[in-house]
Amino acid sequence: MTQCNHGAMKFSSCRRRRVRVDFSGGSMSSNAGALLLREVDRKLGLTDRVARALGDQRQRGKVHHEVVTMVRQRVHAVAAGYEDLNDHDALRHDEVVQTACERDESLASSSTLCRFERRAERQWAVAIHQVLVEQFIASHRRAPRELVIDFDATDDPVHGHQHGRFFHGYYDRYCFLPLYAFCGRQLLVAYLRPSNIDAARHTWAILSRLVKRLRQAWPGVRIVLRGDSAFCRHRMLDWCERHRVGYLVGLARNAVLERKVEVACEGAERGFQATGTFRTAHP
C-alpha cells in the first residue's frame, strides 16, 4: 500500500516568521462560529431556560440525549445555516458542534430530533416566547421610558409540499407567512403561520399579551406599535387607543386618499423644486 503520509515540511523563513507545513491537522470543521454562539449562550443561559420551560416527559432510564442538548443542537445548526434535519446525520459527529452543545460524544440523529420536534405543540411556542420576553426584560438595568414594538410579516419560501404551504400573490411564490415582533434589536415574537391569511392575523392578541407583561414589569412605560400598512386595522388601532398604546402605521394608497392630499403633495413638490428640501411652498 502506498504511504501517503508525510511529516512536517520546512520552507524558507520570512524575516522572523518561520514557515512550516504540517499534514497532521487532526479533526477539522468549518463550523467554528458555533463556539462564539456557545459563549453567548453560556452568558445568557437562553437554551438552558428554554429546555426547562419545555420539560421532559420521557422515561429517565431510556434517555440518552437531554432536551437541553437537542435544543442547543438545533439552535446552533440553524444559526450555522443547516436548516434541514437530515444535515444532522453528519453534524452530530462534528466535534465543534458537539463542543457547542456541551458534549464530547455523538449528538442526536436526525430521526431522534424529528421525534423531539414532533412533540411540539402550542404550549411549547408559548413557553419559548415567555423565555424571550423575560430575557428582554432582564436585559434592562432600569425601566425604559418608551418601548417601540415593530411588527412585520415576511415570506418564508418553501420548496416542497410542506403542510400549510400556500401560494402568496404578493411574493409570487409558495411560502409561509411568519409574524415577527422586535423591540430595538431584540426579538420578542417569531410566529410561523400559513400564507393564506391576512398579514395582521393574530397581531392584536400578541400585542395584548406583550403589553400586559411589559406593564407588569414597568408600569409607567409608554408603548408604541409600529408597522406598515398591513397592520392598519381599525379594530386593533381602536384597542390601542382604549389601552393607551401609541401607534405609527402606514396607510395603503387609494384613490380617495390621493384626492384629499393632492393639493398638499403639489405644494410639497413646488417647495422641493424651489428650495431642494421637503418643505411646503406657501403662496
C-alpha positions, 0 to 999 in steps of 0.5 A: 500500500502506498504511504501517503503520509508525510511529516512536517515540511520546512520552507524558507523563513520570512524575516522572523516568521518561520514557515512550516507545513504540517499534514497532521491537522487532526479533526477539522470543521468549518463550523467554528462560529458555533463556539462564539454562539456557545459563549453567548449562550453560556452568558445568557443561559437562553437554551438552558431556560428554554429546555426547562420551560419545555420539560421532559416527559420521557422515561429517565432510564431510556434517555440518552440525549437531554432536551437541553442538548437537542435544543442547543443542537438545533439552535446552533445548526440553524444559526450555522445555516443547516436548516434541514434535519437530515444535515444532522446525520453528519453534524452530530459527529462534528466535534465543534458542534458537539463542543457547542452543545456541551458534549464530547460524544455523538449528538442526536440523529436526525430521526431522534430530533424529528421525534423531539420536534414532533412533540411540539405543540402550542404550549411549547411556542408559548413557553419559548416566547415567555423565555424571550420576553423575560430575557428582554426584560432582564436585559434592562438595568432600569425601566425604559421610558418608551418601548417601540414594538415593530411588527412585520410579516415576511415570506418564508419560501418553501420548496416542497409540499410542506403542510400549510404551504400556500401560494402568496400573490404578493411574493409570487411564490409558495411560502409561509407567512411568519409574524415577527415582533422586535423591540430595538434589536431584540426579538420578542415574537417569531410566529410561523403561520400559513400564507393564506391569511391576512398579514395582521392575523393574530397581531392584536392578541400578541400585542395584548399579551406583550403589553400586559407583561411589559406593564407588569414589569414597568408600569409607567412605560409608554408603548408604541406599535409600529408597522406598515400598512398591513397592520392598519386595522381599525379594530386593533388601532381602536384597542390601542387607543382604549389601552393607551398604546401609541401607534405609527402605521402606514396607510395603503394608497387609494384613490380617495386618499390621493384626492384629499392630499393632492393639493398638499403633495403639489405644494410639497413638490413646488417647495422641493423644486424651489428650495431642494428640501421637503418643505411646503411652498406657501403662496 
